[in-house]
Amino acid sequence: PRAFSLIRAIAESPAWELRFPADAHATVHTLPAEGIAGTFRQRRRWAQGGVSGGAWVLALYAAVFVAHALPLAALAMAPAAAAGAWAVKTLADGALLAQVLRRQGERPRAWALLGMEAFATLYVVTLPIVMVLRPTVRWKGRDHGGGASGDPRRNVTR
């Protein structure tokens, strides 16, 4: 959350000009979060910081939520259509992921794609609920997020 706020302040300042070099061969390597719970906490923290990005970020979050929630909701009313929508989404995500993996010299694995799709759906559908019920995120011994006001755009450090 703090890094995003700092970059945003610099970007909005007339004294600075931000440039992001585009290099097709640039890669970033980092250690993954430990386990599913750790991954969810990490993504929740990222989302909490992203909320301060303004209306366009909230619109993007809403669109992603709808894209993941509609096939789940359709399961009760039109299971075949829901399965088809899920398959199209999974194939599209798989094609994109395969391109990235091939550039890194790795081979795509179907079981990993299915696990990623299941996690992404559960994450995206439950995230808004979690952010409303628990607007504060604890990271590195500090609380970040909505604080007492409940406003997730207000970064509170205690």
N, C-alpha and C positions, 0 to 999 in steps of 0.2 A: 504493500500500500504506500509506503513512504517513497519508494523509488518512482512509482507512477506519479505521485504528487510532485516530486522534484522535477521530473522530465516535463510534466505539464507546465509547471511554473516557468521553466527555462524556455519552452516552446512559445509561451504566450508573451514573453518578455521581448521588447523590440531590440534589446541589446545583444541578443543571441540569435543564431541561425542554426537550426538542427539539420543535419544531413545524415542520411542512412545509406551507406554504400551498399550497392547490390552486387554481390559476388556469387555466381552460380555454384561455386565450389566451397563456399563458406559453410562450415558446420559447427555446431555447438555441442559439446559433450558434457553431460552432467550426471550425477548419480541419481537414480530414480528414488522416489519416496518408498518407504518400506511398507509393503502390504496395501491392501485395498483401503483400509481406514486412513492410512497415511496419505495415500494418493487423493482420497476424497477431501481430506483436510487441506492439502496443498492446493487443489483446484478451487476449493471454497475460498481460500485466502486470496488467490488470484482474482476470482470473480468479485470479491468484496472490494478490492482495489480498483477493478474495472468499472464498478458502478459509478465512481466519481468521474467517469469519462463523459457523462452528459446523456442527453436524450437519444442520440444515435446509438450509443452502446446499449441502453435499455431496450431500444427497438430491435437491435440485433439479438440480444438475449431473448426477447419475446419471440422472435421468428424461429430461433433455434429450439426454444421450448415447444412451440407449436409443431415444428417438424418432427420432434421426438414423441410428443404426447398424443398426436392424432392417430398414428398407427396403433398405439396402445388402447386408446378409447374405441377405435374401430373394431377391435377384437371381439367385443360383445355384440356389435350390430352386423358386421360384415367380415367374418374371419378370413375369407379368401382374399378380399380387397386389402385387408390389413397385412396379410402374409405377403401379398404382391408388393405393397408399398415398402414393407420391411426389406424384402429381397432387393428391390431397386436401390434403396438407400445403402444397403450393405455392399452391393456390387459397385456403386459409385465410390463409396469410401474405400473399398478394396482396391479399385483401380488407381485412385490417388495415392494410397499407401504403398502400393506395389511400385509405383514410379519412384517414390522417395527411397524405398528400400533398395531398389536396383541401383540407384545412383550411389548408394553406400556399399554396394557389393554384397547385399544380403538378399535372401530369398524370402518372399512372402509365405506366411503359413496360415492356412484357413482357420485352424483352431484359435490362433491369436487374434485374427480378425473378428471372429464370433465373440470372443471374450471382450474385446475392445468395444464392440457394438453393444453388448449387454451392459457393460460398465457405463458407457457414454449415455445410454438411454436412462438408466437408473439415476445417474448423476444429474443430468439435465432436468429430468422431471422432478426430482426431489430437492434440487438446489434452491429454488425460490421459497419453498416451504421452510427449509432449514434457515435461510437467510432472514426470514421474517421472525421465526421463533427464537433464533439465536443470532442476533445481528453482530455480536462481537466475536472476533476470532482471536484465539490466543496463539501467539507464535513467538518463540525465543524468549519466553518469560514475560511477554507484554501483551496487553489486550489492544486489538485494533478493530475499528468498525464503528457501529452506531452508538455505542455508549448508552447513557441514560436516555437520550432523546429518541433513540431507535432509528435515527436517520443514518443509513449505511454510508452516505456520502461524507459524513463527518468523521474524520480520522481521529480517534481518541487513543492516546497512549497513557497507560497507567503503570 
